[in-house]
Amino acid sequence: QVQLAESGGGLVQAGGSLRLSCAASGRAFSNYAMGWFRQAPGKERELVAVISPTGGTYEPDSRFTVSRDNAKNMVYLQMNRLRPEDTAVYYCALGPVVSRYERQYTCWGQGTQVTVSS
């Protein structure tokens, strides 16, 4: 069974950048789609980006870029030009198919807090 662990969150000023990382343990990581989601206080969890096993991406917000290194069992989220409204807990998730919907993801990390100050 795969386990996921996010890192790289923190406090950043508006306009700054952060790079989140997600480390996956276990084998067969490269066979799975990986998603980044976020949840702000009082709001539902929402999709940030998705990457397929072979590196195809879906990034609704051009400020955010997802990438993966299958050799290292890592997935990354580069976040640029951050805004206070990006403040949330960010989660990585693993699933059998590329999907915008969190119900398609079967394994989740614990999340990492990102706080953007104005």
Protein Blocks (a to p, Z undefined) as FASTA:
>chain_A
ZZdddehiacddehiacddddddedehklmpccddddddehiacddfbdcdfkopacdfb
lkbccdddfknopacdddehiafklgccddddddfbdcfbfklpcbdcebjaddddZZ
